[in-house]
Amino acid sequence: MNVCGCLVHAAPDRVDGCAEDMLAMDGVEIHGRSDEGRFVVVVEDTPSLRASETIMALHQIPGVLSVTLTYHHFEDLTDTPAQAPLSSPTQSGAQTHDHL
């Protein structure tokens, strides 16, 4: 799973057109929007495109002035079991700082 949060800035006279173009793209959701042309957008991988490719395509929408990646989360969703750590910090002699 690959999830990216982006801020998209569009020309104020192209806000509606940019919104339509972004929503027409697979893996793109608009979570916030201002009349001045700022969008909060989430982009996810799709079966045919990586999120990074979709973000690059956002740059090509007429009226989009900038796209800024503000959040990224990647998680491997394969069914491999998680491995337990070989030892905990207290077992290996490392100091812990519970008061922090």
Stockholm file with secondary structure:
# STOCKHOLM 1.0

chainA/1-100         MNVCGCLVHAAPDRVDGCAEDMLAMDGVEIHGRSDEGRFVVVVEDTPSLRASETIMALHQIPGVLSVTLTYHHFEDLTDTPAQAPLSSPTQSGAQTHDHL
#=GR chainA/1-100 SS CEEEEEEEEECGGGHHHHHHHHHTSTTEEEEEECTTSEEEEEEECCSSCCHHHHHHHHTTSTTEEEEEEEEEEECCCCCCCCCCCSSCTTTTTCCCCTTC
#=GC SS_cons         CEEEEEEEEECGGGHHHHHHHHHTSTTEEEEEECTTSEEEEEEECCSSCCHHHHHHHHTTSTTEEEEEEEEEEECCCCCCCCCCCSSCTTTTTCCCCTTC
//
